[in-house]
Amino acid sequence: MTVEHRCPLCNSPLWPHVRSGHLTWFCRHCEQEVPYSVEENQSERVESYGTKLTPQTPQLSTPPVPQTFSLKEILQTTINGIAQFLQADRVVIAQMMPSGEMTVVEEWRQRPWKTLLHCHISHFVSLANLQAWQQGDIEAIADVSQPDPQTSTMMALDSLFDVKAKIIVPIRQRDPQAKPMHGSSHSSHSSKKTHSLWGLIMVHQCSSPRQWTSSELGFLSLLSTQLIISIQQDHFYQHLNQINQKLEEISFQDRLTQIPNRHYFEHYFNQEWRRMAREKQPLSLILCDVDFFKAYNDTFGHVQGDRCLQELAHTLKYTLNRPGDMVSRYGGEKFVIILPNTKVSGAVHVAEQIRTAIQQLKMPAATEQVNKYVTISLGVSTVIPSPQTSARQLLNDADKALYKAKEKGRDQVFFRGQEQFNPSPQLNHHQPTLMTAPVIE
């Protein structure tokens, strides 16, 4: 009868594979060597090393780690699967931190055994241990009370946490830039074959000594390979998300003034419109425009014109007091300010604060038709969003109010639908505090 050997992870057929003169198995589905096999006939299966397994040996299988999980979920899934398969008293994963400290980051344990979670184990580890783990050496000790000087590690840690038997499996990742540790016998190897130590899988038997089988060691070895693939994919997705967030920030920011651009304004405006509609609160817009800016560019040049816009944007940003208020560049020399939950009187008061703050910059104007310094005109509109109103209409009202402010002589605030007025302090929605913007270096 022909016995078919199968991969313990994916249950695909295994193919004989010769490496360095030794016969092993190769899984075409997993695309890697497998140091042991599971026969199709469970009662008569034989390890690749030739040792017959007892019928009581549990089936070697583990669910694949979902690639969409976070790193924490990946590690938790791994240790839960190991604990279930090996029936161990404690399973931990320790990670090598950037500082060089090795810390236990995930743990599964049976009660009443002590927890190792968040324990720093570097004090129990020697350089020889690290070198062996970086080379991929797996350590299996059936009885820690009878240590072998060639293999036993972390005896003090074992004593503190009642470890009777253990397995230590290194989690390594291929790193072409990593350098082998001093004294390593592999230091002459090509950098392409160099691995860095990500961490360790440690399995503890605390109730009694235990003889570990070749299948169990092979299972953990293969699992560590699958685990590092998932870890690297998680790092890649995190890096990709950071890049996407950065690109989003760039796409929402005006390159000249470093404040939100019109694209982000439209996004935030629609968001606040819906929020104010739910809360039945007023939403105000201030549309402002630099007076005689074309003449300013013609007189002082476009470089100085850009500098003027940067100063104005900087001042507008620091004049707003509340976190929900936002200024953005609407286009050219025009800026727009969103004031959620702000009544007409409060919006007009903020507009007057802005107008005064711009005058205090004392930037020379190209023409003295209005003032010897650069000034701005502002249009204000306010509405409580409802099905009978629209965000586009609110913006149009602010634009018409700005046009009226220009028509009436510039350097002033005008509210759509009313004559020009100066609100009294008791009507102010905002506190009458004028902030001075930090100077741009």
Residue, then its C-alpha position, 0 to 999 in steps of 0.5 A: m500500500t502506498v502511503e501519501h505524506r502530507c504537509p501538517l499546515c496545508n494538508s497538501p501532498l509532500w514531495p521528496h527533496v534532497r538537500s545537502g545529501h539528506l532526504t527531506w520533504f517539500c510542500r509546493h503549496c507552502e513553497q518550503e521544506v518540511p522537516y517531517s510529514v503526516e501520513e494519510n493513514q493516521s494510525e500508521r503514519v511515520e515521521s520523516y526521521g523514522t520514529k513511529l508515532t503512537p496513535q495518541t499523538p495529536q494531529l499536526s495541524t494549525p489554522p493559517v494566521p489571517q494576513t489582515f490581523s494586527l500584529k497583536e492578533i497574529l501573535q495571540t492566534t499563534i500562541n493559542g494554536i501552539a498551546q492547544f496543539l502541545q497541551a503546554d503549561r505556558v507559551v510566550i513570544a518574546q520580541m527583540m526591541p530596537s533598544g536591544e532589550m528582549t521583552v515578552v509581548e504575548e503569553w498563554r498560560q495555565r493557572p496557577w503558573k506565574t505570568l511572564l508577560h512584559c518580563h524583560i528576559s535580556h538579563f538571563v540571556s548570554l551572547a552565546n545564546l543570541q548567536a545560536w538563536q540568530q543561526g536558527d538553533i532550536e533548543a529542546i530540554a526534556d528536564v531542566s534539572q539535568p542541564d546540558p552545558q552545551t544547550s541549556t540556557m536561562m536556568a535562572l529564569d527557569s527556576l524563577f518561573d517553575v519551568k521543568a521542560k521547555i522548547i525555545v524556537p528563534i523567530r528570524q527574519r532575512d535582513p541583508q543589512a544585518k551583520p552577524m554577531h561577533g564570534s559567530s561561525h557564520s560571519s564569513h557568509s554572504s550578507k544575503k544569507t544573514h538573518s536578524l533575530w526578531g524574537l523567540i517562541m518559548v514553550h514551557q512545561c511546568s507540571s513535570p519534565r516532558q520528552w519533546t518529539s521531532s514532530e513537535l520541534g518540526f511543527l514549531s520550526l515551520l510555524s516560526t517561518q510562517l509567523i515571520i512572514s505574517i509579521q513582515q506583511d504587517h510591517f509592510y501594511q503599517h508602512l503603506n498606511q503611513i505613506n497613504q496618510k502622508l499622501e492624504e495630508i499632502s493632498f489636503q494642504d496648500r503648498l504655499t501657505q501650509i494651511p488646508n486647501r480648497h479640497y480639504f475645505e469642501h470635505y470639512f465643510n460638508q462634514e460640519w454641515r451634516r453635524m450642525a444639521r443633526e445638532k440644529q446649531p448655526l454654522s458660519l462662514i467667513l470669506c476674505d480677500v486681500d485688497f488690491f492684491k494684483a497691484y501688490n504683485d505688480t509693485f513688489g513682485h510675485v515672490q513678495g506676493d507669495r510671502c504676503l500670502q504666507e504671512l496672512a495665512h499664518t495670522l489667520k490660523y493663529t487668530l482662531n481660538r477654538p479647535g473646531d474653527m478652520v481656515s483654508r486657502y480658497g484660491g488665489e488671494k482668497f481665504v475661507i473660515i469655517l466656524p461651527n456652532t457660531k451665531v452671526s454676532g460671534a462670526v462678525h466679531v471673529a471677522e473683526q478680530i481677523r481684520t485688525a490682526i492683518q492691519q497689525l502686520k503693517m505690511p506696506a500696501a501697493t496703493e494707499q486708496v484704503n490704507k498704507y498697509v495691506t488690508i482685507s475685506l470679509g464677508v460673513s454668512t450664517v445659517i442653521p442647516s436644514p432640508q430647506t437650506s443648502a451648503r452651496q447657498l451658504l457659501n454663495d451668501a458669504d461670497k455676496a457679502l464679500y462683494k458688498a464689503k469690496e463695493k463699500g470701500r474694502d477693509q471692512v466686514f459685511f454680513r449678507g442681508q444686512e447693512q454694515f454694522n459694528p457688533s457690540p461686545q455683549l453680542n459676541h459669541h467668542q471672547p474678545t481676546l486678540m491673539t498675536a501670531p508667532v513670527i514666521e522665521 
